[in-house]
Structure formats: structure tokens, C-alpha cells
Amino acid sequence: VLCLDLHFSLLILKMPLQANYLLFIRSALWVLPFAVISYLDPSYRNLIAVMLFWLGGLTLSVFGTLGVTRDWNWSSFKLIRFETSWFKDITSKNKLVYAAEIGIAGTMFADRFVLGAISNLNQVGIFVFFWTVANAVQVLSNSAVSQLALPYMLDAYKHGGVISVRSIIHKKSITAITLASTLSLAAFTVIYIFMPMIGR
């Protein structure tokens, strides 16, 4: 939760490069050394080793955060008393948003377990492979368009209201659709050429 809060804070402060740099460290950087080591030494192919490498990624992310925010005036931050009334008010106004976020988080991973229960491991592997490719397209599109647009949408709302925000959303939606379509076509082409090479 704290990592996600920091991620959006950096985006709002127009620091998308730093935000995604930290996201990469804690989410993906540890995977490559783990894959290499576990390939060379099968004894590392267990959940404990995965968790230790994941924890290592989080630790590196903490040090990266300290580096990115070294110029921030942390001494000016003060702990504030938790306002129960404010929390209840915000929660009641954002019930649909919260439900949508829970639904998105659930559907991201529930599908493969459902498929695992009704299909064999080979079919699940094929699904996960193509899901990973589609997810990569989504992440790249989000990083290149949505994340960069977020701070400007906030500025637009402050100065021009909802109409200005709608204008930005319209422009960025066209950009996102174009980019996602291009990346999808490129991914399909690579898969179409690569898969026969490995006998799939």
C-alpha cells in the first residue's frame, strides 16, 4: 500500500521516470537473478527462495526511494491525528471505486485458478503466456500515456474544471488506443514468427 501511495505521489509530482524506476526494482528486477540461479541450482526452486528474492527487491526499492526523495524536506512532515469522520465520509463516497478495485485485483489472478481446476497444466500455461503478453502491452500503454497524463489532468481540473479534463481524456484515449494497437500488432507478429521456432 505504501509503495502504491508513493508511486502515485511521484506521478502527481510529474516524476514518472522515478516512479516506474522504483516499480521496476520491487516488481521485476529480482526475477531475473532468481530465474538464473534457480535454473543453475534446482534447490532454489521453492516458495521460500521466491519470497527471499522478492523481499530483496523490496529492500532495494526502499534504498531507491531514499535516493529519489533525498531532496525532500522530510522534517516538515508531521503525524496527524486520524480523523474517523473523514475516513467514513471518503469511504462512503468511494464505495463503487473500492468495489471496482477489488474486482480488478481479483480478476487479474482468479482466472488461472479457475482454468487450473477445469483444464490441464499445458492449457493453463498457454493462457498465462498470452495473458502475460497482453498485460505487458497494457503496462507499457499505461506507463506511456495514463501515468504521464495524470498530473496534467489534475492541473486541468484546477484551472478549467471538468470540461478541460474531458478534453485531455479524449486526446489521451486516442493516443492510448493507437499505442496499444501498435504494440498488440507487434506482439502478435513476434509470437507468430517465434512460436514455430520452438515447435509450438
C-alpha positions as CSV (number, residue, x, y, z in Angstrom):
1,V,0.0,0.0,0.0
2,L,2.8,2.4,0.9
3,C,4.6,1.6,-2.3
4,L,1.5,2.3,-4.3
5,D,0.9,5.6,-2.5
6,L,4.5,6.6,-3.2
7,H,4.1,5.6,-6.8
8,F,1.1,7.9,-7.4
9,S,2.7,10.7,-5.3
10,L,5.6,10.7,-7.7
11,L,3.3,10.6,-10.7
12,I,1.4,13.6,-9.4
13,L,4.6,15.4,-8.8
14,K,5.5,14.8,-12.5
15,M,8.2,12.3,-11.8
16,P,7.0,9.3,-13.8
17,L,10.6,8.1,-14.6
18,Q,11.4,7.8,-10.9
19,A,8.1,6.2,-10.1
20,N,8.5,3.5,-12.7
21,Y,12.1,3.0,-11.8
22,L,11.1,2.1,-8.3
23,L,8.2,0.0,-9.5
24,F,10.6,-2.0,-11.8
25,I,13.0,-2.6,-8.8
26,R,10.4,-4.0,-6.5
27,S,8.4,-5.9,-9.1
28,A,10.7,-7.2,-11.7
29,L,14.4,-6.6,-11.1
30,W,14.7,-9.6,-8.7
31,V,13.1,-12.0,-11.1
32,L,16.0,-12.3,-13.5
33,P,18.7,-13.3,-10.9
34,F,16.2,-15.7,-9.3
35,A,15.4,-17.3,-12.7
36,V,19.1,-17.7,-13.5
37,I,20.1,-19.1,-10.0
38,S,17.1,-21.5,-9.8
39,Y,17.9,-22.7,-13.3
40,L,21.5,-23.4,-12.3
41,D,20.6,-24.8,-8.9
42,P,17.3,-26.6,-8.7
43,S,17.3,-26.4,-4.9
44,Y,16.3,-22.8,-5.2
45,R,13.0,-23.8,-6.9
46,N,10.8,-23.3,-3.9
47,L,8.5,-20.7,-2.4
48,I,10.9,-19.7,0.4
49,A,13.5,-18.7,-2.2
50,V,11.0,-16.8,-4.2
51,M,9.9,-14.8,-1.1
52,L,13.5,-14.1,-0.2
53,F,14.3,-12.7,-3.6
54,W,11.1,-10.7,-3.6
55,L,12.0,-9.3,-0.2
56,G,15.4,-8.4,-1.6
57,G,13.6,-6.5,-4.4
58,L,11.6,-4.6,-1.8
59,T,14.7,-3.8,0.2
60,L,16.4,-2.4,-2.9
61,S,13.3,-0.4,-3.6
62,V,13.5,1.2,-0.2
63,F,17.0,2.4,-0.8
64,G,16.0,3.6,-4.2
65,T,13.2,5.6,-2.6
66,L,15.6,7.2,-0.2
67,G,17.7,8.2,-3.2
68,V,14.8,9.6,-5.2
69,T,13.4,11.6,-2.3
70,R,16.8,12.7,-0.8
71,D,16.0,16.4,-1.6
72,W,12.5,16.3,0.1
73,N,12.1,18.2,3.3
74,W,11.0,15.3,5.4
75,S,11.4,17.3,8.6
76,S,8.3,19.3,7.6
77,F,6.1,16.2,7.6
78,K,4.1,15.8,10.8
79,L,2.0,13.0,12.0
80,I,-1.7,14.0,12.1
81,R,-4.4,12.6,14.2
82,F,-6.5,10.0,12.4
83,E,-10.0,11.5,11.7
84,T,-12.6,8.8,11.8
85,S,-15.3,11.1,10.4
86,W,-13.2,12.0,7.5
87,F,-12.4,8.3,6.7
88,K,-16.1,7.4,6.9
89,D,-17.0,10.3,4.6
90,I,-14.4,9.3,2.0
91,T,-15.3,5.6,2.2
92,S,-19.0,6.2,1.7
93,K,-18.3,8.4,-1.4
94,N,-16.0,5.9,-3.0
95,K,-17.8,2.6,-2.5
96,L,-18.0,1.9,-6.2
97,V,-14.4,2.8,-6.8
98,Y,-13.3,0.5,-4.0
99,A,-15.5,-2.3,-5.3
100,A,-14.1,-1.9,-8.8
101,E,-10.5,-2.0,-7.5
102,I,-11.2,-5.2,-5.6
103,G,-12.9,-6.7,-8.7
104,I,-9.9,-5.8,-10.9
105,A,-7.4,-7.3,-8.4
106,G,-9.5,-10.5,-8.2
107,T,-9.9,-10.9,-11.9
108,M,-6.2,-10.4,-12.5
109,F,-5.4,-13.7,-10.9
110,A,-8.6,-15.7,-10.4
111,D,-8.9,-16.8,-14.0
112,R,-5.9,-19.0,-14.0
113,F,-7.1,-20.8,-10.9
114,V,-10.5,-21.4,-12.5
115,L,-8.8,-22.7,-15.6
116,G,-6.5,-24.8,-13.5
117,A,-9.5,-26.5,-12.0
118,I,-11.1,-27.3,-15.3
119,S,-8.2,-27.7,-17.7
120,N,-4.8,-29.3,-17.7
121,L,-1.5,-27.6,-16.9
122,N,-0.4,-27.3,-20.5
123,Q,-3.6,-25.3,-21.4
124,V,-3.2,-23.1,-18.3
125,G,0.4,-22.4,-19.4
126,I,-0.8,-21.3,-22.9
127,F,-3.3,-19.0,-21.3
128,V,-0.8,-17.5,-18.9
129,F,1.7,-16.9,-21.7
130,F,-0.8,-14.9,-23.8
131,W,-2.1,-13.1,-20.7
132,T,1.4,-12.1,-19.9
133,V,1.9,-10.6,-23.4
134,A,-1.4,-8.7,-23.2
135,N,-0.5,-7.5,-19.7
136,A,2.8,-6.2,-21.0
137,V,1.0,-4.2,-23.7
138,Q,-1.3,-2.8,-21.0
139,V,1.5,-1.8,-18.7
140,L,3.5,-0.1,-21.5
141,S,0.4,1.8,-22.7
142,N,-0.4,2.8,-19.1
143,S,3.2,4.0,-18.4
144,A,3.5,5.9,-21.7
145,V,0.0,7.6,-21.7
146,S,-2.1,7.3,-18.5
147,Q,0.7,8.0,-16.0
148,L,2.0,11.0,-17.9
149,A,-1.5,12.4,-18.2
150,L,-2.4,12.2,-14.5
151,P,-0.7,15.3,-13.2
152,Y,-1.9,17.4,-16.2
153,M,-5.5,16.2,-15.6
154,L,-5.3,17.5,-12.0
155,D,-3.9,20.8,-13.2
156,A,-6.6,21.0,-15.9
157,Y,-9.4,20.4,-13.3
158,K,-8.0,23.1,-11.0
159,H,-8.0,25.7,-13.8
160,G,-10.7,24.6,-16.2
161,G,-12.9,22.2,-14.4
162,V,-14.5,19.0,-15.8
163,I,-14.6,20.3,-19.4
164,S,-10.8,20.6,-19.5
165,V,-10.3,17.2,-18.0
166,R,-12.6,15.7,-20.6
167,S,-10.6,17.2,-23.4
168,I,-7.4,15.7,-22.1
169,I,-9.1,12.3,-21.6
170,H,-10.4,12.4,-25.2
171,K,-6.9,13.2,-26.6
172,K,-5.1,10.7,-24.4
173,S,-7.6,7.9,-25.2
174,I,-6.9,8.2,-28.9
175,T,-3.2,8.1,-28.1
176,A,-3.6,5.0,-25.8
177,I,-5.7,3.1,-28.4
178,T,-3.2,3.9,-31.1
179,L,-0.2,2.8,-29.0
180,A,-2.0,-0.4,-27.6
181,S,-3.0,-1.4,-31.2
182,T,0.6,-0.9,-32.4
183,L,2.1,-2.9,-29.6
184,S,-0.5,-5.6,-29.9
185,L,0.2,-6.0,-33.6
186,A,4.0,-6.1,-32.9
187,A,3.5,-8.7,-30.2
188,F,1.3,-10.8,-32.4
189,T,3.9,-10.7,-35.2
190,V,6.7,-11.7,-32.9
191,I,4.7,-14.6,-31.4
192,Y,3.6,-15.7,-34.9
193,I,7.3,-15.8,-36.0
194,F,8.8,-17.1,-32.7
195,M,6.4,-19.9,-31.7
196,P,7.1,-22.2,-34.7
197,M,10.8,-21.9,-34.0
198,I,10.3,-23.7,-30.6
199,G,7.8,-26.2,-32.1
200,R,4.6,-24.6,-30.7
